[in-house]
Amino acid sequence: MPELPEVENVKNTLNQFLPGKKIKDVKIYWENIIKHPGTEEFVIKLKGQTFEKVYRRGKFLIFHLDEDSLVSHLRMEGKYGLYHSGDAKDKHTHVVFEFTDGTELRYRDVRKFGTMHLYPKGTEESSVPLKTLGLEPLSDTLTAALMKKLFSNRKRNIKAVLLDQTILAGLGNIYVDEVLFQAGIHPETPANELSLNRLKKLKTAITEILSESVKHGGSTIRSYTNSMGEEGGFQLKLFVYGRKNEACRLCGTEIERVVIAGRGTHICKSCQK
């Protein structure tokens, strides 16, 4: 599933070509993707509107139009791309926004898990699914002291807490493994037992790793590409994720893969006591 850096890069590439595109029509080939409102109202509302700008909130894309906001989650395999109206559509193309200039924004999704919600602009943050999201990991308001407060009553292991989108929005399995490794924290450590010093290291790791991944276009582990069809490059810089049985780049200990918080988790038991 694309995480914060990948969604940020999709947002950035969409903003290179989408603003100013006026919608002539919307074709929906898999109705389950449209969660709100109904598909007929979804199409009626969008016709005639113009895309203004795309934003990101956690792992969600927010498309601002003249009157409404389209909230989109890519889930496992969702992709957006710009096409000409005459280009052939494949069987994985499920939503098509036809523009007045003869181009189209197409949403493709092999697994059909993606979602779209349409709300009057300005109400999306107080509506499902955005209203339950926690803090942005790269926000200046997120400090070690605030994390100490947020985690104070949370006895779950730190991996489960970091994956919880109602606490921090945007981190997923790849980057949780990476930030915990860089901070030297074992993923099974209860969140409320982390010292302020450890949390300072964790905050630094979150900022550095997410920012660096955004800079390198995100991580392409399986099929991720941005809306220009370009793969990310940060997967080449990962220290633990996906490196089972390989030597730790810091100490040489073999990287292990265990299941924590229901997710495959990569750790170096020497660096993460």
Secondary structure, DSSP 8 states (H G I E B T S, - for coil): ---HHHHHHHHHHHHHH-TT-BEEEEEES-GGGEEES-HHHHHHHHTT-BEEEEEEETTEEEEEESSEEEEEE-TTT-EEEEEETTS---TTEEEEEEETTSEEEEEE-SS---EEEEEETT-GGGSTTGGG--B-TT-TT--HHHHHHHHTT--SBHHHHHH-TTTBSS--HHHHHHHHHHHT--TTSBGGG--HHHHHHHHHHHHHHHHHHHHTT---SSS---TTS----GGGG-SSTT-TTSB-TTT--B-EEEEETTEEEEE-TTT--
